[in-house]
Amino acid sequence: MQRLLHTPPALVVRRIGLLYAVLLVSQLLFWLWNREQLGPIGWSDAGALLRGALLFDTASVAYADGTFILLSLLPFHFRERSWYSNLLFGYYVVVNFVLIVALNLADAIYFRYAQKRFTADEIFFADNDNSLLLIGKFAVESWPLLLAAAALTALLVWGYGRHIRPRSILHGWNFYAVNTAVFALAAGLCIAGMRGGFTRATRPITLSNATLYTSDPARANLVLSNPFCLLRTIGSVGKIHYRKDFSDEELSQLFTPGHLPSADSSRLVLPGRNVMIFIMESMSAEHSAHLRPDLYADLPEEGFTPFLDSLMRSGLTLRRMYANGTRSIQAMPSILGSLPSFRTPFVLMPQSLGKSRQLPAILASQGYTTLFFCGSERGSMGFGAYARSAGIERLVSREDYEKAHGTNDFDGYWGIWDEEFLQFAGEELSKTPQPFFATLFTLSAHHPFVVPERYATTLPQGYTRIHRGVAYDDMAFRRFFGRFNHEEWFQRTIFVFVADHVSSEKFAPETREYPGNMHIMGFFYTPDGALRGEINDVTQQLDLMPTLLGLMGNQEPYFAFGRDVLGEPKRPAWSVSYDGEFRALGEAETASFDDTTPPALTTDTTELRLRALVQQYYTRIDNRNYLIHD
């Protein structure tokens, strides 16, 4: 019996079984780390989740250790040599530490901020030059996961049984015949594991298959594991797959991104004004007592954005503004180009370099000076590259700030503190020819949620880790307005405030699930009071470009997936997004579908329009063309 346990097949089974145990512990830690967002798991859910996890864990093991399994079972006697055993041991420990232990535990942290597992998309995401500092900060804050990683790695080393010497119980031709059959069987099992099944009818599983084991798309992330998510998506980056449910004629009747403005003497027009868009990091609607008075009725705080609330009361507030994505890189094309992101962020697709005429380019053709301000390094996070492709002429970054004001205002992680960088932006705008179009992306209300030391005891701590950073940014905007509100350019500017996405730090329970997890801050402000009131319809980031073009008095046709909320009442008032399913939130209804199901005989207008929008989007992606006539 002891000799049987020392045969290569028995040792492989032991070592692969250990990987399943490590993956199970990793998934449990993933849930514990994100249980506020994922919610409790009842016994009724556990069985289906475990079945799904077994399927995807098998795929992960096959991807990561298929080579190890086959090398361990090669039908040759040299596999019993000590040098070969050491080679296999090194492969097992190093590869599985990186792909099984480290990647899955890092996923537990990443999911909290990105609401998704780490996939090949992130490989193509422009990196920040301070990544090592950020990784260090994450590591310190997540020290329990570091300890867990060390413990699981030690378990792999100990459980491998390095000192157990593999022995053959067969000799001569029997050795080669039996071991060749075992090798072929193992190869077949590895292929089946990668595909997700044995039969010819089995279609290789993808990330969307995880939703078969839970009705909640967020919980599908509990079923998934890496390296499956990473390796399974590498080949699909840049490839376009989509349903074609409608003919061209049906498609244009249900939804078209083509806008044909008409002269309307009744609508408000503010031609020739400067435009300044503030894209505010993680500014959820729940931070504002003006937008969510119900949350603060019984609390001592009056929200964490008192200054921004005062601007909303004097401006035009979009009470039901929703983000079109969950990441910053998805927000920029939605806001500046009225281009959504679904499975893959628009900016990360090679097709994003197709023909387009986005808001900055349109205004530049009308004589506007165009600028993009971001306090991080030039080119960081892909923001500058996208801004250039959208028609921005001048990028103003950390390097420009430090050239003018020195190097003492770097926050240590992302870039220049927002207070100082907003002041610098005002100084630059004072020297900029008018009319101008400018966008500024704030940074400070972001993990690791630090504020300048001088404010550590004066800003409210709040109820989540981000609240102090939100209060800091509110104060930074107050000081920007206090300094520049008497400037001539300031008085002629339409200011737009919009969040990039909802914060990873949730306060109200309803913000942990759709649609509350997409509800953001958004409003217009004009110093002369030209824009006032509230819009209670559902609005989205995609609507900002059409609305601004309407306010500018634009009469040229243009391409956009949103609507002019002040001048296009016949277009759907909704918000669209993707979280494993395509979703639409309308005035009184929601619709969703996944890309494997046909429309059948549905009469739901919202769903049909959503399907049409998605088909229009991917048709344009496929053709690399985002122009109304071309």
N, C-alpha and C positions, 0 to 999 in steps of 0.2 A: 504493500500500500504506500509506504514512504517513497518507494522508487517511482511509483506512478505520479505522485504529487510533484516530483522533481523533473518530470518530462516537460519539454518546451510548450506543448499545448496547455498543460495544466498551469504552468507559470504565466502564460499569456492570459488565460482566463482570470487568474488571481489578480494580475496587474491591471487588466481592463476593468474588472469589477471594482477595484479601488477607485478608478476614475469616475465611475458612476456615483460612488459614495461622495467623492469630492464635489461633483457637480450638484448633487442634491443639497449638500451643505451650502454651497455657493448660492443656490436659488433661495434657500431659506434665509440666508443673510441679505440677499437682494430684497426680499419681502420685508424683513425687519427694518432695513434701512429706509425703505420707502412706504412703510405701512400707512402713514397718514394720507398719502395719495392713492394707494391701492386698496385701502380699506381692509377690514377683517376677512378672514377666510373661514367659512363654515365647513362642516363635514360634508355637506351636500356638494360643495365646490371642489373639495380636495381631490376626490377620485378622478374627475375629469382633468384637472390641472396636472396631476401626477402622470396620467396616461399620456397627455400631450408632452410633458417634460421628458418622459422616457423616449418618445419618438425623436425629439430634437436633440436630446443628449446623445442618443445613438448616432445621429448625424454628426454632431460635434466630435465625438470620439473617433468616428470613421475618418473625418477630415484631418484631425490632428494626429491620430495614431495609426491610420491605415498602413503607412510605411513601416512603422515600428512593428506592427503585427506581422506583416509579411516578411520583414527581415528576421524576426524571431523564429519564423517557421520555414525558412529556406531549407529545402531537403538536402542539406549537405552537412558533413560532420564538423566543418570549421565553426559552425554556430556554437559548438561546445567549448571552444577555446576561450581562454581568459581575456585576451585582447578584444575579441568580438563581444563578449559579455559586457566588458567595460564600455564599448562603443554604444551598445544598446541602452545601458544604464544612463549614460550621458544624454542620449537622445530623449529618453523617457522623462528625465527630471527637467531638463532645460525647456524642451518643447511644451511640456504640460504645465510647467510653472508659468510660462509666458501666455499660452493660449487658453489654458483651462483655469488656472488659479488667478493670475494677475488680471487678465482681460475681463473675467466675469465679476471679480470684486470691484474693479474699476468701473464696470457697467453700473454697479449699485450706486455709485456717486454720480456718474454721468447722467443716468436716467432722471435724477432729481431735477436737473437743470435743463435737459433737452427733451424730456418726455419720450425718449426712444432708446433703443439699444444702439451700441456702437456698431456701425456698418461701414462699408467701403466709401460711402459718401464723405465721411469725415477725413479720409485720407486726402481728399481733394480740397479740403477746407484750408484756406490760407492761414498759416500759423501766426501766433503772436511771438514777438522776439523775447518776451519774458516768460515763456512757457515753463522754464525750470523753476522760476519763483512761484508760479501758480501751482505747479505740481507739488512743490514743497509745502505750500499753504494747505492744499487739499489733503496732503498726507498727514500733516499735524492735526487737522480737524477730524480726520477719519482714522485716527490711530487704532480704534478697535478693529477696523478692517485690515490694517497692516499686521496686527497681531494674528488675525485669522489667516491671512495669507502665509505668514511664517509657519503657523501651526499646520496648515494644509500641505505646505511644501515639505515640512518635516515628516508628515504622514506618508507622503508619496515616497520619500527616501527610505523610511523605515519599512513601509509595507511592500516595497519592491522586492525585498529579499535578495539583496545583492550577493550575499554570501552563500545562497543556495545554488549549487552548481548544477546546471542542466545535464541530464543523463538520458541516454537512449536506452530503450528496452527492446529495440529491434536491431537486427544485423543483416548484412548482406543486401540482397535485392528487396527483401521485405522492408528494410529501412527506407529505401528510395520510393518504392511503390506506395506505401502507406503515407509517408510524409508528403509526397507529391499530391496525393488526394486531399490531405489535410490542408495543404497550402492552397489548392484550388478552391476548397470549400471556404476557407478564410477570405480569399479574394472576392468570392461571390457575396459573402456576408458583408464585407466592407462596401461593395458597390450598392448592395441593397440598403445598407444603413445610410449612405449618402443620399440615395434617392427617396428614402422614406417607405420602402416596401419592396416586395419580391415580384409581383405580377407584372406582366407586360403592360397592363392597363394603368399601372401606377405612374403618375406624373411626378417628376422630382419635386419634392416639397419646397415651398418658398416661405418667406416670413408670414404671408397672409394666412397660411394654413394654421397658424397658432390660434386664430379666432374661432376655429372649430371646437375648441375646448373651453371656451368661455364667451359669454355674450358681451363682456366688457373689453373693448379693445385695449385699454390700459393694462388689464390683467393678462392679456396675451403676452406681455413682456415677461411675466413669470414663467411662462411655458418655454419661451425662447432661451437659447444659451449661445455663448460663443465657444469656439470659433465659427460655428455655423453662420451666425449673422454677418460676420466679416467676410468669410470666404465665399459664401453663397451669393453675395451682392457685388463682388469684384467684377464679374463678367457683365453685370447688368448696368453698370454706371455708364450713362450716356445713351443707352438703348431705350427705345420708345416702344411700349406695348400699350394699346388702348382699344376699347371697344368702339365699334362704328355702328351705333344703333339707329342712326337717322340718315336719310338721304340729304344731299346738299340743300334741297328746297325745304325739307322739314327742319333741318338744322337752323337755317337762317330765320325761320318763323318762330322757333322756340327761344333761341338766344343768338345774338350777334355782338361781337366786340366792336363793331363799327359804329361810330357816333357821327351823326350829321346835324350839327347845330343849326338852329334857325333863329332868326332875329325875333326877340320877344321883348317888347317895350315895357312889359310889366315887371320883368325880373331886375334884381339889383345887379349893377355892373360897376366895377371899380377898376377901370383900365389904367395901365401905367403904374400901378402900385408896386412897391417892392414886395417880395414874398420871402418869409423866413420860416422854415419848418424845423421845429425842434423834435427830433426823434428821441424819446426819453426811455432810457433803459429801465425795463421791468416796472413801469408805472401802471399797476393794476387799478381798476376802478375802485376796488375796496380800500385803497389808501386814502380816498377822498371822502370827507364827510358831506360834501355837496352832492356827489354822485350816489353815495350810499349812506344817507342819514340814519337809516334803520340800524346800521352796525354800531353807531356811536351814541345812540339815544341814551343809553344807560352807562356810558363810560365817561371818565373825567376828561379824556382827550377829545378835541374837536377835529379828529382826523389828523393826518400827518402832512397835508398839503394846504395849509391855510392861505398862502399867497396865491397858489394856482387856483384854489377855490374862488378867491376874490376876482381873479381874471375871468373865470367861467361865469360868474354872476354878472359881469359887465360885457361878456362876449356872446358868441353863439356856441352853445354847448351841444355836443352829440351824446345824449344820455345813454344811448344803447350802442356804443361803438365797440366793435369786436375786431380782434386781430385775425389775420388770415393764416397765421402760422405760430409756431412755438419757439422760433429761434430768430436771433437778430438778423441773420443773413437772409431770412425769408421776408423780413419786414421791408427792407429797402426797395426791392422791385415792386412790392405791393403799393408802397407809398409814392414812389417817384415815377413808376411806370404803369401802375394799375395792372400789374402782372402777378398772378398768384403763384404759389408753390404748392405742389401736392406731394407725391411720393419723395421726390428729390428736390431740394431747393433750386429754384430757377437759376440762380447765379452759378451753381456748381455743375450745371449741364453744359457740355460744349455747344449745344444748340442756342444757348443764351447769347451767343455772339452774332446771331442772325440780324437781319435788317429790322431796325426799330426806330421809333421817334417818340421818345419818352418826354415827360414834362420838362426837364432841364433843356433838352435839345429844342423843343418847340419854343420855349421862351428865349433861348439863345438866338434863334432865327428871327425873333422879334426885337432884337437889340438889347436883351438882358445880359448883364454880367453874371456868370454862374460860379458858385463856390460851394465847396463841401468842407466842413470843419469836423475834425475828430481828433481828440487829444492823445490818441495812441500813435505808434510809429507809422510812418508813411507806408502804405501797403498792408498794414496789419489787418488780419481777420477778413481780408477780401473786400473791405468797404471801399477803399480808394479805387480798386480795379473796377468794381461795379459802377461807382460814381462816374468814372471816365467813360465807360461804355454807354451810360445814360445821357451823356452830353455835358457833364460838368467840366468846366475849363480849368479851374484852379483848385487844388487840394491844399488845405491848411492843416498841418499836423503837429505832433509833439516837437519835431525838429524845428519848425518855424517858431513855436512858442519859446523854446529854449534858446534859440538864436537871439530873441528879443528880450527875454526875461531871466535867462539863466536856467540852471538845472536843479533847483531846489524844490520844485513843485511837482515832481513825479510821485505818484501815489505808491510806487513800489511794485505794482502788479500790472495795471492796464494802461495807464497814461497820466496826463496832467489832471490834477484835481478839477472837478467841474466848476467850482467857484472861480478859480483863476483863469480857466480856459474860456469861460463865458465872457469874462472881462476882456480877455485878449480878442475874442471874436468881435465884440463891440468895437474895439479899437480898430480892427481891420476893416469892419464895415463902414466906419466913419471915413475911411480913405478910399472906399470902393465907388467907382462910377455908378450912378443910378440910371435906369432901374436895375435892380439886381435880384437874383434868385439865389438864396443860400439855404443850406441844410446843415444842421449841427446835431451830431450824435453824442449824447451824454454817456458817461462811463461809470460814475461813482456808485450808483445804486445797483451794484452787481456784486456777486460773490468775489472776494471774501468779506464783503459788507463792512469795510473799514471807512472811517471818516478821519479828517485831520485831528491830530491829538488835541489841538486847542479847543475843539468842540466836543470832546469825548464826554464831558460832564454837563454840558449845557443843552445839547439836543435831546429830545425825548427818546427813551429806550424803546418804547412801544411794546408790541406783543409778538413780533417775529424779528428775526435777525436783520431784515431789510429795512425796518421802519426808521431806524436812525439815519440810514443812508438816504431814504426818501425825504425825510425832514431836512437833511443837509442840502439835497438838490433843490428843494422848495426855497430854502434860504438863498441858495446861489442864484436862482431866478429872480428873487426879490431884489438882490443887490445889482443884478444886471439891469433890471428895469429902473431901479432907483438912480443908477448912474447915467443911463443913456436916454431916458424918456423925454428929455428936452431937445434931443438932437433932431435936426430936420429930417434925416433919413428915417429915423424911428417913427415919426409921426405919419410918414407915408407908407408904412409897412403893414401888410397883413401877416400876422403871426399865427402859425399853426402849431398846436401842441398835440402830439400823438405818441403813445407808447409803442415800443417794438413788439412786446408780448407781455403776457401776464407773468408776474414774479413767480419764481420757484418756491418762495416762502408764502404759504397761504394762511390767511387769517379767518375768513368766513368759510364754514363747511361747504357751501354751495360752489365755492371757487375751485374745489378739488375735482369737479366733474363737469362735463359739457352741459350747457354752454358757458357756465360761470367761469371755467378755466380759460376762456378767451375774451372775457369782458375787460376792456382797457379804458384808459383815459384818452379823450379826444375832444378838442374844441378849437374854434377860431377866435382871435382877438384883434381888434383894430383900435388904436388909441383914440380915434375920433368917434368911436361908438357906431360906426357904419354897420357893423355886424353885431346883432344882439338877439337874444332869445334862446329858445331850446328846440331841438329836433328830437322827437320821441320815437321816430321810426328806427328800425334796425339799420345801422350803418356799419361800414367796414373800412379798413385801410385802403382797399381798392377804390373807394369813392373819393378820395382826396384829390387825385389828379383831375378827374372830370369836374369836380366842384370848383377847383381853383381855375381851371380853364374857362368855366362859365363866368366866374367872377371877373376874369380878365377881359371878358367880352370876346373871346375867341370865336370866330366864325368858320374856321377851317375844319374839315373832317379829321377825325383822329381815331386811334385804336386804343381801347381800354376795356377791361373786364368789370369795372365798377360803373357807378352812375353819378350824375350830377344831382346831389340831393336837393339842390335849390331849383333845378330847372328841367329834370327829367322824371316826372311823376309816373310815366307809364312803364319805366323799367322796374324790375323787382327790387323791393327794399329787403335786402337779405344780407347774410354773411356766409361765405363759403370757406371750407377748410378741409384738411385731410388728417385723420389720426388712425390709419388702418382702414378706414372707410371714408368715402367722400361724403361730406356733410354740408347741409344748408340750414341756416336758422332764418326763418321768415317772421312775419309779424305775429302770426298766431299758430304757426306750424313749423315742424322740422322735417327734413327728409335726409335719407342716407342710403347709400348702396356701396357694395364692393364691386371691383372691376371684373368679377367672374360671373355675375348674375345679369341676365338680360332684363329689359324693362317689363317683359311679359305683357299683361293687359292693364297695367296701372293707368288710372286716370288722374293721379296726383300731379297737379300742374307744377308744384315746386320740385318734385323729383324729376319730372321730364325736363324742366328747365335746367336743373343741376346736371343731368346727364348730357344735355346739349352743351352746356358751358364746358364740361370736362372734355367732350369730343372736340369742340372748337379749340380748346387750349392745346390738346395734344396734336391736333392736325397742324396747328401753327408751329408747335415745337418741331414736329417732323419735317416741316418745310423751312424751318429757320426763318420765318417771316412774320413780323409783328407790325405790319403796315396795313392800313385800311384798303388801299388800292395799290396793287403791284403784281 
